[in-house]
Amino acid sequence: MNSNFFQTSIEYLKGVGPNRADLLKKELGIFTFQDLANLFPNRYLDRTQFYKISQLERTNAEVQIIGKIIQIKTVSQKNRKRLIAKFEDDSGIMELVWFKGHKWIKENLKLNISYVIFGKTNWFNGTYSMPHPEMETLKNYEKSLRPAMQPVYPSTELLSSRGISNRVLYNLMENLYSESQNYIVETLPKNILETFKLLSKKEALRNIHFPQNQHLLSRAQYRLKFEEFFYIQLQLIRKNLLHKAKIKGYPFSEIGDNFNLFYKNYLPFKLTNAQKRVIKEIRFDLGSFAQMNRLLQGDVGSGKTIVALMSALIAIDNGFQACLMAPTEILSVQHYNGLVELCKYLNISIYILTGSTKTSDRKKIHEKLENGEINLLIGTHALLEDKVKFRNLGLAIIDEQHRFGVAQRSKLWHKNTLPPHILVMTATPIPRTLAMSIYGDLDISIIDELPPGRKEIKTVHRFDANRLRVFKFIRDEISKGRQVYIVYPLIQESEALDYKDLMDGFESISREFHKPTYQISIVHGKMKAKDKEFEMNRFLKGETQIMVATTVIEVGVNVPNASVMIIESAERFGLSQLHQLRGRVGRGADQSYCVLMTSHKLSENAKTRIKTMVKTSDGFEIAEVDLKLRGPGDLMGTQQSGVLNLRIADIVKDHDILNIARNAAIDILKSDPSLSLSENLPVKMTYIQLAKYKNIWNFIS
């Protein structure tokens, strides 16, 4: 599109003016001609068929009729009046009814002129009536651009109450279309249009707003969805390529003693093929001269920590330091203990730095870090403090990266002259389509198989009425020496209620499992950090058999002896939360179980979530179902919602188009990375305009 024309402020469009412009800006985010052109209809009314009055049925459906008004009268009824017009065609008579705006309507209605009317019909006292019909003269109807498929645009209550109806929006679109004919510029290259048989930009815009039939509407939608995905992917992929070309990283050419010694002698288990593949991908990145920027996805228990450690060993063998940052103190401590144990025979120094590290210890750590005595530092947000200075940080590993903001992550970049290599890890599987759109600028590695010997967690659904049977099952498991989690929901808005649920649950469990036979820990958000830590440690050491908790234990706690997860009010949890909680068990050699407790009243969505959990333990399959249920915005939170505010495409429904558009973007950038070839001029110009007017970069990881 010609940028100057389409960047004109909306108030200068015929039919808008300052007052309407303010409403359109506030309610629909329409500031410019381009914003209006990109206000795509929600749905379409099929105006291809005309009915005769004699063909009407009592369906309350929307119909369209051609006829004439033969009589107009005002009828008074109690406190209100209504305007009634008799309307006839060659097959019968019906009534048109207005309850408001009588004077203006009466003045504008003409007798014995052909009108096209459209609306819902009612049947009353042997006659059909149509309240507040849409109507225009047949002469105007035939003259106008009005298509057979009539668009219905997004609206709000305020717009409707201020008289900006669908008809008004439609008329504004007509005005814009008639003014913009000479300014619509093609945004895709000729070879892409031909390869994918796409409509031109001009045809697509005409047929999205004024479609002549279903087929052309479908082609217009496809073209515009393709274009939207194409430019998001082009920006993400180009950003990745530019990043690699511009931002140099330390080349780790050595695969040295620590790595080899650990791999040959101290690996606690045989690596899976997926782990081997991912380590190879990371080794390749670290050996190149570009800075690594990689996302490592792996389900709960898939062995991401070993991959992280082996990546850190490569950095250490090349004379650099590494750090691992986790979102909570509990998780940091767990990483620290686990890595110290794994590296006990290696000659490397590992330290931990968190909010509760003593001041005297902090000073020592700061000194050792600056003089290079520390090889691997593990910690929380404390690693981001300005006082924390590395001698030569070569690799930064970020665990559960969605818990850290972009600004926080970038602080790690500035700890060195050259930025360190970055490995971000998540145990929340992200559907492929979403990963392509949100993390398309990162290289993605996936560990998609569990270590051998891991038994699948048996998941069952039980209603509250079966509670006594569940208690018996808990007793049986504890008698075998196992431990049990019982988790209650935590929803911020109803904190008081959640706390009450938890305490009521704790009391009933204490009555059922009384001392001294059973010991119970309790952990919730209102406790002090040190009290939480104390209770977690009691459970970890096996001093308590049951841990009653809110979702604070969702991430991180690793208790191999815990084999049962009971989730209370499971219908109140999202799918990814249920999956994360289930991943807290199944970490030892014993068969583990997850019991989803619910009431009998379940919504359709809740039923789908519970069924999915019982059916599969594949995190990626679960994430796909979650994406369909919740949509991309909810799934990723608000942080990346900018990328997902799509105008017409839908990541879930249109994933096939996304794949095709992404591959097309990759092909263009492979053959013409700088978009300098003449045939790619439309792409280059559109790309520049997007960067100028719609700053997508802010939203990207």
N, C-alpha and C positions, 0 to 999 in steps of 0.2 A: 504494500500500500504506500502511496506517496505520503511520506511522513509529515510534511508541513501541513498539507490539507487535513490529514486525519488527526493531527495534534491540535486542531482548532478547538477552543473551549466550547462546550456543549450549548452554552446560552446563545451562541450565534446561529444555531440551526433554526430555520423557519418553524415556528410553532412552539419554541421553548421559552426564551426570555429569562430574566434573572430569577424570578420566583420558582418557576418549574425547574430551572437549572439547580438551584439549591436543594430541592427535594430529590432530584435524580442523583446528585452527588452523595447526599446523606443516606438515602435509602438503598440505592443500587450500585454505588461506587462508580457512577458514570460522570467523568469529568471532561472527556473529549469525544470528538466524532468517532475515534477509533474504539473507545469503550462502548459506545452505542452499537457500532457495527458488530462488536463481539458479544453483544447481549443476545445469546442464542435462545430460541424458544425451548420451553420445558416439554411441550407436547403440541400436537396439531389436531385441529378439528377437521374432519373430512367433509368438505363442502362440495363434493362432486355430485351428490345426489339430491334431486328435488322431489319432494313428496306432494301428492294431491291431498286435499283435506279428507277426502273419502278413504284414503289409505292409512290414516293415522291410527295408532293403537295405544292402549293405555300403559305405556312403558316408561313414561317420564324421561324419554331419551331426547337428545337435542336433534331437531329437524329443521329443514329449510324449505320454504314454500314461496311460490310466486302468486300474487293475487292483488286485489284492489280493496281500498277502504270505501265502504258504501254508506257508513253512518258513524257519527261520533256523538257520544253523550256523557254527561257527568252524573254519577249516581251518589247520593248522600246516604251514609249508613252510620248511625250513632254519631261518634265524634269525628269520623273521617270520611273523606270523599275519595272516589276512584273514578278514573277516566276509562271509558270502555269504547272500543272501536269495533264495528262489525267488519269482518274481513272475509272476502269471498274469492274463490277461484271457480273454474267451470265444473267442479265436482261437489261443492258444498260451501257451508258458512261456518266460521268460528269467531271467537272473540279475542281481541288484544286488550290487555289490562295494564293500567299504570296506577300505582298508589302514591307516587311522588312526582313533582315537576309538571303537574297538569298544565299550567298556563303555557309554559314554554313548548311543551309537546303539542298541545292543541293548536297553537299558532303555526307550528311547522308541518302539521299533517295536511296532506292534500287529498281530496276525494277523487275517486275514479282515475287514479294514476297507478301504473304497475309498480309494486314494491317487491323487493326480496326481503323476507323476514326470516330470522333465525333465533331459536331458543328452545326451552323445554316446554312441553305441553302438559296441561292438567285436564282431567275429565271431571265435569261437575254439572249435575242436572241435565244430563243428556247432550251437553255441548262441550267441545274442546275449547280451552283458552290458553293463551300464551302470555304470562306476565313479563313486563319489561323486555319486549323483544329487541334484538339488534335489528335495525332496518335501514335500508337505503333504496333509493329509486332504482328500478331495473336499468335505466339509462346509465346512471353513475356506476352501478355494479359492473356493467359490461365494459365501461370505459377504463375502470381502475386496474391497477396492477394486481388487485386482490386475487390470490391463487385459489385453486381448488382445495388445497390443504391449508387451512387457516392456522397460523401460528398462535400459540398462547405463551406470553412472555412471563418471566419471573416478576412478581409484584409484592407489595406489602400492604398492610391495612391502611397505613397513613397515605400511601399513594392513591389507593382507591377512594378514601374519604375526601381527598383533595381533588378528585375529578380526573386523576391520571389513570384512566381505565386501560384495559388491553387494547381497545380501539384507538385510544390516544397514542399509546406506544407504537402501535402498528402504523399510524399515520406519520409519526416522527420518522419511523424506519423508511417509509415511502419517500418522505422529503429528503432524507439523507441519501437514499439510493439514487434518486433522480439527480441530485447535485454531485454525486461522487463518481459518476460513470467514467470520467476522463482521468481520474486520479488512482484507480485501483491498479496496482502494479503486481505482476506475478512474483511470488516469493520462492518458488521451487524451480530447479533447473529442468530444461526440456527433457533430458534423458530420464529423470525420475518420473515426470508426468507420463512419458510414453511407457516406461517399464511397468509401472503400476496402474496404468490406464486411469489416471486421476483427472478429474475435472480441472479446468483452469480456476484461478482464484476468483475471477469475475463471475464465472458460472456457478461456482460453489456458493459465493455470497448471495447471489440472486436466488438460488434454489434452497438455501437454508431459511431465508426469510420469506420468499414467495414461491414455494415449490409448485410445479405444475402437476406433478403426480408422485406416487410413492417411490418409483424407481429413481427419479432424479433427486428426490429428497435423500434417499439412502446413499447415493453417490456423493452428494454434497457433504453429508455427515462424515462419510469415510475420508474424504479429501481433507476436511478441516481437522479431524482427529489425528490423521497421519501427520499433518503439518505441525500440530501442537506438540506431539510426541517427538517428532524429528528435531525440532529446535531445542527442546529440553535436553535430549540426548546429545545433540551436537555440542551444546555448551558444556555439558558434563565431560564428554569424552575429550573435547578440545582442551578443557581445563587440565585434565589429567596429563595429556600429551605435553602441554606447555609447561606444566609443573615439572615433568621429567626432564624436559629440555633445559629449563631455566634454573631450577633449584637443585644445585649439586649436593650430593650426600657423600659421606665418607665411604670409599670403596673398601669393603672388608675382604681382602684377597685370600687371607689365611683361613684354612679350616684346621685349627691347631690342636694342641695337646689336651686341653680341658674337654673340648667337644669330642675328640676321638676316644679319650679315656672313658668318658661318661657313656658314650654310645656303645663301646665294646664291653665294658665291665660292670657298669652300675645302673643300667636301665632296669627299672623294676619289672617291666613286662615288655613283650615284643610289640613294636610299633605296628599299628594297623596300616593298611595300604594308604588310607586317607591321610593319616598323620605323615607318612613318608612323602606323599605327594605335596602336602602343604609345606613341609620343611624345605623341600626342593624349590618350591616357588619363592619362599622367603630367602633362601640362600642365593638364588639368582638375583633377586632385588638388591640384597646387601652387597653383592659382588659388582653391581653396575655402578656407574658414577652418579646416578640420579638418586634423589632421596626417596626411600621407600615410604609409601603411604598406603598401608594394606589393612583391610578389615578381615578379621578371622572369625568366622561363624562356626559354632559347634554346639550341638545339643548338650544339655546337662550331662556330665559324666563322659563326654566323648574324648577327653584327654587334651584339652587346650593348654593346660599348665605345663605339660612336658614340652609341647611345641614352643611355648613362651621361653622356658628355661634354655632349650637348645639354641634358640635365636639369641638369647642373652650371652650364652657361652661363645658364640661366634664373635660377638662384639668384644667380649673380654679377651679372647685369644688374639684379637687384633689391637690390643692395648687400649681399649676404650672402656668406659663405664656404661652400665645399663640401669634403668629404673623400672619399677612396676608399680603403677598407681591404681588403687582400688577405691570404690566409693565409700566403704565403711571400715571402721576400725577392726571389727570382728573378721571381716574378709581379709584385711591386710595381715592381721596376726596369723590367720590360717595359712595364707600364702607363705608368710615368713617361716612358720614352723615346718610346713611341707617342703619348702625349698632348702632349708638348712639340713633337713634329714636327707634329701636326695643328694646334696652336694657334700656330705660329711667327709668323703674321701678325696675331694678335690681341694686344691690349694687356692680357694677364693674366699674373699671376705664379704659376708652378707649382713646388712644392718636394716633396722626398721625405724621409721620416723612417723609418728602419728600425733594427734592433738594432745594425747596424754603422756607423751615422752617427757621426762623430767628436764628442767632447764639445764642442769649440769650435763646430762647425757646429750642434749641437743647441741651444746657448744662443741663437745667432742666430735659428734657426727659431722657438724659443719666443717670443722678443721680437717678431719680425715677425708671428707668428700673433696675438699679443695686441693689437698695434696695428693689425691689419687689413691689413698690407702683402701678406700671402699670400692669394691668391684660392682656390687649390685645393691641398690637401695630400694627397699619396698616401703610403701606408705600410702597415706590418704591424701586429701587436699593439701596437707602440710608440705608436700613436696613442691607446691607451687609458690610458697612464700619467697619473697625477694632474697631473704638471708640464705636460702638454700642454693649454693653455687657448686657446680660440678667442675672437676678439672677438665674432663673431656667426655661429655655425655654422648655416646654413640647410638644408643637405642632406647626409645621410650615406649613402654608397653602400657596400654590403658585397658583395664578390665571393666566390663559392663559399661562401655563407653557412653551409652545414652544417658547415664547419670551425670555426665560432665558437659558443661556448655562449651561452645566453640571458643569463647574467650579464654576459658580455663585451659583448654587443650593448647591453645596457641602460646600460652605462657611457657610451656615446656620447650617450644621452638626456640625461645629467646634465651635459653640457658647457655647457648654456645655461639661461636661465630658462624659456623655452619649448622643448620638445623639437624637434630638427630633423626635417624630413621624412626618411623612411627608404625607401631603395630597396635591396632585397636581390636579388642576381643569382645564378643557378646555371646551369652548363652541363650539369648532370645532369638530363636530362628526367625529370619525375616523372609517373607515370600519373595521369590526371584523378581517378580515384576516391581515390587516395592523397592527392593535393593537396587535395581537398575535405575530407578527414578530418584532415590534419595542419596544413595552412595555411589552413583554412577561415576563420580570423579575419583573414587578409591578403587584399587585393585581388590578383588574379593577372593578369599580362600574359604573353602567349606570343608569341615570334617564331618562327613556324612555316614560314618559307621562307628558303632560302639566297640570298645576293646573286647576281645574274645573272652568267653567265660562269664560275661555280664548277663545275669538272668533278667528277663523282662519283668517289670513290676506288674503284678496282677491288680487290675483296677476294677472295683465293683461299685454299684450304686445301691444305697440303702435308704429307705424312708425313715423318718423319726420313729415311727411305730416299731421298727426293728431294733431299737437302741439296746435292749437287754441282750439280744444275740450278739451285737457288736461288742458289748462289754465282756461277754464270755470269750469272744475271740481275742480281745486284748489280754485277758488273763492268761489264756493258753499261750500266747506269744511271749508274754513276760516270763512264764514258767520255763520257757526254753532258753531264757537268758537274754531275750531281745529287749529293745527299748521302743517307745511309742511317742509320736508327735500327735497332739490334738490342737488343730488350728482354727481360730475364729476370725471372721471377717473384720477388716478395719477400713471404714469409709469415713474420710475426714468430716463430711458434713454432719454425721450423726455420732460424733466421738463419744458423747455421754452414753448413748444407747449401746454402742459397741462395747464400751467399758463394762456396762451392766451385763450384757450378754456373756462377756468373758468371765466376769466374776461369778455370775449364776452358774455358768458351765463348770468353773473351777470348784465351786461348792458341791455340785452334784457329783463330780468325779471324785472329790475328796471323800464324800460319803460312801461311794461305791468301792474306792480303792484306799482303805484307811491304813494309817500308820499302825505298827511299825513294819507291817508286811510290805507296804508300798511307799516309796518316796516320790513326791511330785515337785517339779520345778514350774515356775510361772514367769513368763516374760511378756511385757507389753510396753507400749510407747510412753506411758507416764512415768516409768521407772528411770532412776538415774543410770547413767552409762555404767558406772562401776557395779551397781546392783545387777544389771542385765548380764554383765560380763561374769559375775559370780555365779548366777544361775546357769548360764550357758556352760560354764566350766564344770559345774557339778554334773550336768547331763553328759558332757563330753567324757568325763572320767568314769561314768557309769554309777555315780552315787545316787542318781534319781532314775527311775524307770520311765516316768511319763513327763513329757514337756508340754505344758499347756501354754499356748502363745497366740499372739496376733501375727500378722504377716511379716513382722520384723525378721522372722527366720527365713524369709523367702530366698534371699541371696546369701550363699556362702557357707552356711554351717555344714561341716562335714563330719558326720558321726557314723562310721561304718557299721556300728552295732545297732543303729536304729533301723528297724525293718518295717514299721507300720506308720502310715500317715493317715490320720482321720481328719477330713476337712468338713467342719460344721458349716451349715447353711451354704453348701457348695454353689447353690444357684446365684449367690450374691457375688461370686468371683468371675472375673474374665477368664477366657480360655488360657491365655498365656500365663496368667497367675497360677491357675490350677496346675498347668504343666510344670512351672517352676517349682511349686510346692511339692509336687509328686517327685521331682528330682532330688529332693532332700533325702529320700530313702533309696535303697538299691545300690548303696555304695560299698557294701561288703559282699561276702560270698553267699550269704543266705538269701532264700526266696523272700522278696519284699512285697508289701501290699499297700494299696491306696484305697481308702473307703470314702466315697462321696456321700455325705449325709444331706438329705434335703427334706423339705416339707412336701406335702402332696400337691400343693398349688404351684405349678411351674408354668412359666410363659413358654411360647414356642421356641424362642431363642435359648432359654435356659435348658429346655429339653435337648436341643441340638448340641449345646456345649457338653452336657453330661454324656450324651450318646457318643460324641466324638472322643471324649476322654476314655470311655470304657472300651471303645473299638480300637484305638491306635495309641502308640507311644512315640510315633514319629513326629518330632517337633515341627518339621517343615509342613507336613500334612495338616497338623493342628493350626499352624500359622496361616495356611491358605483358608481354612474354614473361618478363622478369626477375622481375616481380611474381608471375607464375604459378609460376615455378620456385622462388623463394626465400621467398615470403610477405612480408607487409608489415613484420614486425618486423626481419627481416634486412636488408631493403632500406633502411630508414631508420636502422638502428643503434639503440642503446638509448635515445638521447636523447628520442625521442618515443614510446617503446614504450607509455607509459601510456595514450595515446589508443587504442592498437591492441589493448589487452588486452580484446578484446570477449568478452562472455559467450556469445553465441550466433551473432551475425552474422559473416560472412566478407567482407572487403572485395573479394576477388577474385571469389568465386562469387556474391555477392549485390549486385553493383554496380547492378543494375536497381532493387532495393529502396532502395539508398542514394540514387539520383537522385530517386525518388518521395518519400522521406522528407525530403530536403533541400528540394525544392520546396514540400512541405507546410509546413515550418518557415518558409520565406521568406514564403509567403502569410499565415501567421498573424502574423508580425512586421510585415508591410506594413500590415495592417489594424489591428493592435493592438500597437504596439511595447512598451508597458509591461505587456502581458498583464493589463489591468485589467477587460476585459469579463467578465461573469458566465459566459458559455459557455466561456471559457478558464481558468476557475478550476482545473480539474484540472491544466492545464499549469503554471500558476503555482506551485501547491503542490508538484508533482513537481520543478519546477526548483529551488525553494528547498531541498527535501530533498537533491537531488543536490549542490548547492553546499555543503550542510552536511556531508554524510557521504562524498562521493566527490569530492575536490577535483581536478577535471579541469583547472582553470586552470593548475596547476603544469606541465602537460605541453605547454601550447600556446605556439606560437612568439611 
